[in-house]
Amino acid sequence: MDDSASGDLGASVAVLVGVWLAALVTPGPDFLATVNAALTGSRRAGVLVGVGVGIGMAVWATASLLGLGLLLRTSELLYGAVRLAGAAYLVYLGARLLWSARRRHDEADLGAAPLSDRGALGHGLLTNLSNPKAAALFGSLFAALTPPEAPLWFDVSLVCFMAGSAIAWYVAVACVMASGPVARAYRSAARAIAALTGALFVGLGVRLAADR
């Protein structure tokens, strides 16, 4: 790779990393799932949900590099099927939280049943994979900012960076949310937080289902 190509690749990386980090820290379903697990479960549960989210992002990024992002953008039927399945999962999560907030008066019973390690990991993975917009994001970033002549090591490094930064971010979120001061504040408003989180999940699911 000549100096000009290397410079173009470096510029593309700088822009891609900036856009990616901005998108990563923007709250969405992944953030809500991590926060809810850390508050209603434990720091460990929140961390494992965050790790699951990072694995999901690695799956979407790899699939987009292989062409799935383009396929989802061009196949209305496939995109619609993935979108509706993801919307149904988000609405289901929100409905469970709303039901628990309405039914329970004991703060210890609020939220879903405590997640096992495997359940927390799977919950984070499914929450991330339920949103086909992730594929659209990765596909757009790669199509616009990754030079077609980029070597394989570059693509592999890019996926590893995206997954690693996502895991680092959501693990940090889980640790902060499970800290003593935040946990104490949560206990004083557990039902309201469960209801708000549930409503946000339902709203995100409805919005995803209505999106075209």
C-alpha positions, 0 to 999 in steps of 0.5 A, a space after each residue: 500500500 503506497 503512502 497516498 493509500 495509507 493516508 486515505 485509509 488513516 483519514 477514513 479510520 479517524 472519521 469512522 472511529 469518531 462516528 462510531 463512538 458517537 453512535 455507541 454512547 447514544 442511549 438506546 435499547 442496548 443501554 437500557 438493557 444494561 442499566 436495567 440488569 445492573 439495577 435490578 440484578 447485579 453488577 455481574 448481570 449488567 456486565 454480562 449483558 454488556 458483553 452480550 451486546 458487544 458480541 451482537 455488535 461483532 456479529 452485525 459488523 462481520 455480517 455487514 462486511 460480508 454483505 448482509 448490511 447491503 442485503 437488508 437495505 435492498 431486500 424490503 421483505 428480509 428487513 421487514 421480517 428482522 425489524 418486526 421480530 426485533 420490535 416484538 422482542 423489545 415490546 415483550 421486554 417492556 411489557 414485562 417491566 410494566 407488568 412487574 411495576 404494576 403488580 409488585 409493591 415490594 421493590 425486591 420483586 421489581 423487574 424480571 427474575 434474576 438472570 443467570 450468567 447465560 441468560 444475561 449474556 443471551 439477553 444482551 445479545 438478543 437485545 442488540 440483534 433485535 435491531 436491524 438498524 445496527 446492520 444499516 449503521 455498520 453497512 453505511 459506515 463500511 460502505 462510505 468510509 472503508 476503502 474497497 482496497 483495505 486489507 483483510 487485517 484492517 477489516 478484522 481489526 475494525 470489527 475487534 475495535 468496535 466490539 471491544 469498545 462496545 464491551 468496554 462502554 457497557 461494562 463501565 455503564 453497568 459498574 456505575 449503575 451498580 455502584 452504591 450511591 446509584 443503587 441506593 437512589 434506585 431503591 427509593 424509586 424502583 417502581 417508577 424506574 421499572 415503569 419508565 424503562 418498560 415504557 421506553 422499551 415498548 416505545 422503541 419497539 413500536 417505533 421500530 415496527 412502524 419504521 419503513 
